[in-house]
Every structure is written in C-alpha cells, then in structure tokens.
Amino acid sequence: MNKRNWMSAVGAVFLVSLIAGCSGEKEEKGVVEQASDKVAGKAVEYINKPLDKAKQSQAAQNAQSQKMDDMLQESGE
C-alpha cells in the first residue's frame, strides 16, 4: 500500500506540473507574440516614415514641375 500511495502522489504531482506547464506556455506565447507584434509595428513605422517623406517630396516636386510647365506654356502662347 505504501508504494501505491507514493506512486499516486508522484502521478498527481506530474499531472499538476503538466497542466501548469502547458498553461504557462500559452501565456508565454501570448507575451512573445505581443512583443514581436510591437517590434514589428515599430519596424514598419521606422521603414514607412522615410518612404512617406519621400512620397511627399516627390509630390511637391511634381506639383512644382507642373506649375513650371503651365507657366512656360502660357508664356509661349
């Protein structure tokens, strides 16, 4: 009987640690996923800022070129 109780206790401890270990992994994955999403968002923002500025600069340059073309056409007529 003593050996049987001991084995039951070991089995119960194993089951509890298994359940607790599995739930801990899910929480860690959630934390890891949140951290990786945060880092990815910052990386995208870091990359997109210069691209947006370049697009704005290009749009301003195109507008200025169009304005110059319009002025040249008006003076040529």
C-alpha positions in Angstrom: 0.0 0.0 0.0 2.8 2.4 0.8 4.3 2.1 -2.7 0.9 2.5 -4.3 0.3 5.8 -2.3 3.7 7.0 -3.3 3.1 6.3 -7.0 -0.2 8.0 -6.8 1.4 11.1 -5.2 4.1 11.2 -7.9 1.4 10.8 -10.6 -0.6 13.6 -9.1 2.4 15.9 -8.9 3.3 15.0 -12.5 -0.3 15.8 -13.7 -0.4 19.1 -11.8 3.0 20.2 -13.2 2.0 19.1 -16.7 -1.2 21.2 -16.6 0.6 24.2 -15.0 3.4 23.9 -17.6 1.0 23.9 -20.5 -0.9 26.9 -19.3 2.4 28.7 -18.7 3.5 28.1 -22.3 0.3 29.6 -23.7 0.8 32.7 -21.6 4.5 33.0 -22.7 3.5 32.6 -26.3 1.0 35.4 -25.9 3.6 37.6 -24.3 6.1 36.7 -27.0 3.6 37.3 -29.8 2.7 40.7 -28.3 6.3 41.7 -28.0 7.0 40.6 -31.6 3.9 42.4 -32.9 5.1 45.5 -31.1 8.6 45.3 -32.5 7.2 44.6 -36.0 4.9 47.6 -35.8 7.9 49.8 -34.8 9.9 48.4 -37.6 7.2 49.1 -40.2 6.8 52.6 -38.8 10.6 53.1 -39.0 10.6 52.0 -42.6 7.5 53.8 -43.7 8.4 57.2 -42.3 11.2 57.9 -44.8 9.1 56.4 -47.6 6.2 58.7 -46.7 8.5 61.7 -46.6 10.0 60.8 -50.0 6.5 60.4 -51.5 5.5 63.9 -50.1 8.7 65.3 -51.5 8.1 63.7 -54.9 4.5 65.1 -54.9 5.8 68.6 -54.1 8.4 68.3 -56.9 5.8 67.1 -59.4 3.5 69.9 -58.4 6.3 72.4 -58.9 7.2 70.9 -62.3 3.6 71.1 -63.4 3.4 74.7 -62.3 6.6 75.5 -64.3 5.2 73.7 -67.4 2.0 75.6 -67.1 3.9 78.9 -66.9 6.0 78.1 -69.9 3.0 77.2 -72.0 1.3 80.4 -71.0 4.3 82.5 -71.9 4.7 80.6 -75.2 1.2 81.3 -76.4 
